[in-house]
């Protein structure tokens, strides 16, 4: 189904002796997907697959992310009524991927590398995992949660504590830590690792 891509591509406005002028480009994409969920005994099983077609159908535009197939397999289980564990395997296959090292022009190569990092398309096949552990205490008024996501060389760690002040008001204290090299998907965000405090009112 047609939609606007929330991930940014680049567009050349002008190029000459004085340099190249660029702008962010949020292009239209087409997405077709399906998901399923099933309970087997004490386990919850979930799966999701999707195909995303970008404007770079042939894989020739280094300023536009490539079309790709994406899939997630997950399983979760609650232990002792209060402890929930959820793990997921994530896979993406990028169509018509090409190694940016083969781009002769250094400026074009640099921009292509930035697009691949931002789109998490640094290779043809991408394997990752995520996990979340949550524990409810004091008649479910306090919830401790730790979420992890990443692969091999970079990732995200998100601890969070939620306290139910009343039936309608929640106080949330948490943090997000990004790890990895500067040229990785999460590593590029390492300098903006942060903590947060949130009050949420439920109508």
C-alpha positions in Angstrom: 0.0 0.0 0.0 1.4 3.5 -0.9 2.7 5.5 2.0 5.3 8.2 2.7 8.6 6.9 4.0 9.4 8.2 7.5 13.1 7.5 6.9 15.0 10.2 5.0 16.6 9.9 1.6 18.7 12.7 -0.1 18.1 14.8 -3.2 20.6 16.9 -5.1 19.4 20.5 -5.6 22.5 21.7 -7.4 26.1 20.7 -8.1 29.1 22.7 -9.3 32.5 24.0 -8.6 31.3 25.5 -5.3 30.0 22.2 -4.0 26.8 20.2 -3.9 23.6 21.3 -2.4 21.3 18.6 -0.9 18.0 18.4 0.9 16.2 15.7 2.8 13.8 13.8 0.7 10.8 11.8 2.2 9.7 9.8 -0.8 6.6 7.6 -1.4 7.0 3.9 -0.8 4.8 0.8 -1.2 4.5 -1.7 1.6 2.8 -5.1 1.6 2.8 -7.2 4.7 1.1 -9.8 6.9 1.3 -10.9 10.5 0.1 -13.7 12.7 -0.2 -14.5 16.4 -0.9 -17.8 18.1 -0.9 -19.2 21.7 0.7 -22.6 22.2 0.4 -23.7 25.8 2.1 -21.0 27.9 3.9 -19.5 25.0 2.8 -16.7 22.7 4.1 -16.9 19.1 4.2 -14.0 16.7 5.4 -13.5 13.2 5.5 -10.6 10.7 6.7 -10.3 7.1 6.7 -7.2 4.9 8.0 -6.2 1.5 8.9 -2.5 1.0 9.3 -1.1 -2.5 11.2 2.2 -2.6 11.7 4.6 -5.5 15.1 2.9 -6.2 13.6 -0.2 -7.7 16.7 -1.1 -9.7 19.2 -0.2 -7.0 21.0 2.4 -9.0 20.3 5.6 -7.0 22.9 5.8 -4.2 20.8 8.7 -2.5 17.8 6.4 -2.1 17.4 3.4 0.2 16.8 0.1 -1.6 13.7 -2.1 -1.7 13.7 -4.9 0.9 12.1 -7.9 2.5 11.7 -7.8 6.3 10.6 -10.5 8.8 10.3 -10.9 12.6 9.7 -14.1 14.6 8.9 -13.7 18.3 8.0 -15.7 21.4 7.0 -14.7 24.8 6.0 -16.3 28.1 4.8 -15.1 31.5 6.3 -16.8 34.5 4.8 -16.8 38.1 2.1 -14.5 36.9 4.3 -11.4 37.0 7.5 -12.0 35.0 7.2 -11.7 31.2 10.0 -12.5 28.8 9.8 -11.7 25.1 12.5 -12.4 22.5 12.5 -11.8 18.8 14.6 -12.7 15.7 14.8 -10.0 13.0 15.8 -10.5 9.4 16.0 -8.1 6.4 17.1 -8.8 2.8 18.0 -5.7 0.8 17.4 -6.1 -2.9 20.1 -4.9 -5.4 22.5 -3.9 -2.7 25.9 -2.8 -3.7 29.1 -2.2 -1.7 29.7 1.6 -1.4 33.5 0.8 -1.5 33.0 0.3 -5.3 31.8 3.9 -5.8 34.7 5.8 -7.3 33.7 9.4 -6.5 34.6 10.1 -2.8 31.7 12.5 -2.3 29.1 10.0 -3.7 30.7 7.2 -1.7 30.4 9.2 1.5 26.7 10.1 0.9 25.9 6.5 -0.1 27.4 5.3 3.2 25.3 7.7 5.2 22.1 6.5 3.4 23.0 2.8 4.1 23.8 3.5 7.8 20.5 5.5 8.3 18.5 2.8 6.5 20.3 0.0 8.2 21.3 -1.4 4.8 25.0 -2.0 5.2 24.8 -5.5 3.7 22.5 -7.6 1.6 21.4 -9.7 4.6 20.8 -8.4 8.1 20.3 -10.5 11.2 19.4 -9.0 14.6 17.6 -9.8 17.8 15.6 -8.0 20.5 14.4 -8.9 23.9 12.3 -7.5 26.8 12.0 -8.5 30.4 9.3 -7.0 32.6 8.3 -7.7 36.2 5.2 -6.4 38.0 5.3 -5.8 41.7 3.1 -4.6 44.5 -0.2 -5.7 43.0 0.9 -4.5 39.5 1.4 -0.9 40.7 5.1 -1.0 39.9 6.6 -2.4 36.7 10.3 -2.9 36.0 11.3 -3.3 32.4 14.5 -3.9 30.4 14.5 -3.9 26.6 17.5 -4.8 24.4 17.9 -4.6 20.6 20.8 -4.9 18.3 23.3 -7.2 16.6 27.0 -8.0 16.9 28.6 -4.5 16.9 25.9 -2.1 18.0 22.7 -1.9 19.9 20.2 -0.2 22.2 19.6 -0.7 26.0 16.4 0.7 27.4 15.7 0.3 31.2 12.3 1.7 32.4 10.3 1.9 35.6 6.6 2.5 35.6 4.6 3.4 38.7 0.8 3.6 38.8 0.0 6.6 41.1 -3.7 5.9 40.5 -5.9 4.1 38.0 -5.4 7.0 35.5 -2.0 8.4 36.3 1.4 6.7 35.5 4.9 8.0 36.3 7.6 6.6 34.1 11.4 6.9 34.6 13.7 5.5 32.0 16.8 5.8 29.8 18.1 4.9 26.4 21.7 4.0 25.8 23.0 3.5 22.3 26.2 1.6 21.7 28.5 0.9 18.7 30.9 2.5 16.3 30.0 5.8 14.7 29.3 4.2 11.3 26.7 1.8 12.7 22.9 2.3 13.0 22.7 2.7 16.8 26.3 3.8 17.3 25.7 7.1 15.3 23.2 8.0 18.1 25.6 7.3 21.0 26.0 10.9 21.8 22.3 11.4 22.3 21.9 8.6 24.8 19.5 10.1 27.4 17.2 9.6 30.4 13.6 10.7 30.6 10.8 11.2 33.1 7.2 11.0 32.0 3.8 11.5 33.5 1.0 9.8 31.6 -2.7 10.4 32.2 -5.1 7.8 30.9 -8.6 9.0 29.9 
